[in-house]
Amino acid sequence: MSRILLVEDEAGLARALVLGLCEDGFVVDHVRDGESGLHHALQDEYALMLLDIRVPRLDGVALCRKVREAGIATPVLMLTACDTTDEVVDGLDAGADDYLTKPFEFRELLARVRALLRRSTRSREPFLTCGDLSFDLTERRVKRGESEIQLSRMELAVLEHLLMHLGAPRSKDQIAAAVWKDNSDISSNALEVCISSLRRKLQLPGLPALIHTRRGEGYFAGPSSEASGTA
């Protein structure tokens, strides 16, 4: 069973998360402050860490940064009560893999946990795949079948992010924060243009679409059989 470290000082929320995650088959170690979280992170091996940004004694961003400085690559999902660009970017720049804004539904947190665990497994492999598409992470080359597709640096970054979260919708803000960490002011229009170009280049004659839109949720990568409810 996968083991998760939860650093959360809100007692009610922590109880609910521990109960829900345990019911779904995870083992959860829960602590209420960042220093205790750092001790556990350095002493034990976890499949994933859930870190509230605003916890006492060592905030979640500082904790994440120390974990990464220690060479620990465990996926980190940040929990934040304030969906501000600065706070989100600080967490991602510290080494977090994703973030979730409170309040949230447990099923969304569970979906993100599963996506990060899949991503962690996939990131150890030299290729990302989706249907007949393959992305060589070492050479930064993309193919559909035997046809190589030329993509810009920006398009490669967006495609990699979507493939890392295969089947999970990503909002414009999430994509922008992850891909353009040094430019949080990237315009929504620029991202839309990038997605449109990426779709066009990947759409080879006779082959199904791989980049989809789910209204109200965002963009995701997946074969056509996973694209129900898209526009």
Number of C-alpha atoms within 10 A of each C-alpha: 8 11 18 24 23 22 29 26 18 12 10 9 12 17 12 12 20 19 13 15 18 15 10 10 11 16 17 19 15 20 18 18 22 26 19 16 27 19 11 16 21 14 9 9 13 20 20 23 23 25 29 28 25 20 19 15 12 17 18 29 25 17 27 29 17 17 21 15 12 11 9 14 15 21 21 24 25 23 25 20 14 15 13 10 13 12 15 28 22 16 27 22 17 19 22 26 16 20 23 20 15 12 11 11 8 13 10 12 19 15 12 19 22 15 17 23 18 14 20 17 12 15 13 9 12 11 17 20 18 15 14 13 19 18 21 15 15 9 9 13 15 23 16 18 11 10 10 14 15 14 17 12 10 15 20 20 17 21 25 20 19 20 22 21 21 21 19 21 21 20 16 17 17 18 19 22 23 21 19 16 16 12 11 16 11 14 12 12 10 11 18 12 11 18 19 13 15 22 17 12 13 21 15 13 6 6 12 15 17 21 24 23 18 17 11 8 13 17 22 25 26 23 18 15 8 13 18 10 9 15 9
